């Protein structure tokens, strides 16, 4: 028991000395990115409403270029975010061709696209993005404004 007490005291002292920090979140500039087909027509997943499937979906490709120069060499997590959409929940999933992570999110959420040390001034990839939502809740065209955020520990 005597050997345990000094170890606990050292661990407790180390915890008190560690800085209490929260992750800082910043917007990542993606203005050099290009949506390869910006107008995305959504199509019914099922041609028969009797199936109960009221989902519409569409697929687009994005040439993504994230300006990461100010975080080069830092450990970070980068997220794709989609603000909540009025009247409906939009689901997005993406597949990548390069260094980023494939993933998915729903409107009002973030999805992880990078975790690790930021390797350079830019993170580039091509994403194939699938958008899906309940077609009964769409009354007109909507603009989806995805953005990217970086969390630093």
C-alpha positions in Angstrom: 0.0 0.0 0.0 2.9 2.4 0.7 4.2 1.9 -2.9 0.8 2.8 -4.4 0.3 6.1 -2.4 3.3 7.9 -3.8 2.4 6.8 -7.4 -1.1 8.2 -6.9 0.3 11.4 -5.5 2.6 11.9 -8.5 -0.2 11.2 -10.9 -2.5 13.7 -9.1 0.3 16.3 -9.1 0.9 15.8 -12.9 -2.9 16.2 -13.6 -2.9 19.5 -11.7 0.1 20.7 -13.7 -1.4 19.9 -17.1 -3.0 22.9 -18.7 -6.8 22.7 -18.9 -7.4 23.6 -22.5 -10.3 23.0 -24.9 -10.0 22.4 -28.6 -10.1 25.6 -30.6 -12.3 25.5 -33.7 -11.6 27.6 -36.8 -13.2 27.9 -40.3 -11.1 26.4 -43.1 -11.0 28.3 -46.4 -12.4 26.1 -49.1 -12.9 28.9 -51.7 -10.6 27.2 -54.2 -12.9 24.1 -54.3 -15.1 23.4 -57.3 -18.4 21.6 -57.4 -18.2 19.8 -60.7 -22.0 19.8 -61.3 -23.3 22.6 -59.0 -27.0 22.1 -59.9 -27.9 18.7 -58.4 -31.1 17.2 -59.6 -32.6 14.8 -57.0 -34.3 11.7 -58.2 -36.7 9.4 -56.4 -35.0 6.2 -55.1 -38.1 4.2 -55.8 -40.4 4.7 -58.7 -43.3 3.3 -56.7 -44.7 5.3 -53.8 -46.3 2.1 -52.6 -42.9 0.9 -51.3 -43.0 3.6 -48.6 -39.6 4.9 -49.8 -40.0 8.7 -50.1 -36.3 9.4 -50.3 -34.8 11.5 -53.1 -31.1 11.5 -53.8 -28.5 12.9 -56.1 -24.7 12.5 -56.6 -22.2 15.2 -57.3 -18.4 15.4 -57.4 -16.3 18.1 -55.7 -12.7 19.0 -56.4 -11.9 19.9 -52.8 -9.0 22.3 -51.9 -8.7 23.2 -48.3 -6.3 26.0 -47.4 -4.4 24.6 -44.4 -1.2 26.7 -44.6 -1.7 28.3 -41.1 -2.0 24.9 -39.5 0.9 23.1 -41.3 2.7 20.7 -38.9 0.0 20.9 -36.2 -2.1 18.0 -35.0 -5.7 18.6 -36.0 -9.1 17.2 -36.8 -10.9 18.7 -39.8 -14.7 18.3 -40.3 -17.2 18.9 -43.0 -20.2 20.6 -41.6 -23.8 21.2 -43.0 -26.0 23.6 -41.1 -29.5 22.5 -40.1 -31.9 22.8 -43.1 -35.4 24.2 -42.7 -38.2 21.7 -42.9 -36.2 18.6 -43.6 -33.1 16.5 -42.6 -30.5 16.2 -45.4 -28.1 13.3 -45.3 -24.8 13.5 -47.0 -22.2 10.8 -47.5 -18.9 11.0 -49.4 -16.2 8.8 -50.9 -12.7 10.2 -51.4 -9.9 9.4 -53.8 -7.0 10.8 -51.9 -5.8 11.6 -48.4 -9.1 12.6 -46.8 -11.5 10.2 -45.0 -14.8 9.0 -46.4 -17.8 9.6 -44.2 -21.3 10.8 -43.7 -23.3 13.4 -41.8 -26.9 14.7 -41.4 -27.8 18.4 -41.5 -26.9 20.1 -38.3 -23.9 17.8 -37.8 -20.2 17.5 -38.7 -18.3 14.6 -40.2 -14.6 13.9 -39.8 -12.6 14.3 -43.0 -9.0 14.5 -41.6 -7.3 13.5 -38.4 -3.5 13.8 -37.9 -0.7 16.3 -38.5 -1.6 18.8 -41.2 1.0 17.9 -43.9 1.1 21.2 -45.9 -0.4 24.4 -47.1 -3.3 22.6 -48.8 -5.3 19.4 -48.5 -6.7 18.4 -51.9 -9.0 15.5 -52.8 -11.9 14.6 -55.1 -15.1 13.8 -53.2 -18.1 11.9 -54.7 -21.0 13.2 -52.5 -24.4 11.6 -52.3 -27.2 13.8 -51.0 -30.4 12.3 -49.7 -33.6 13.6 -48.1 -37.4 13.0 -47.8 -38.8 14.2 -51.1 -42.2 14.9 -49.6 -40.8 17.7 -47.5 -39.1 19.6 -50.4 -41.2 22.4 -51.8 -38.6 24.2 -53.8 -34.9 24.2 -54.7 -32.6 24.4 -51.7 -29.0 25.7 -51.4 -26.8 23.5 -49.3 -23.8 25.4 -47.8 -21.3 22.9 -46.6 -18.3 24.3 -44.8 -15.1 23.0 -43.2 -13.9 23.4 -39.6 -10.6 22.5 -38.0 -10.3 21.6 -34.3 -6.9 22.1 -32.7 -6.2 20.3 -29.4 
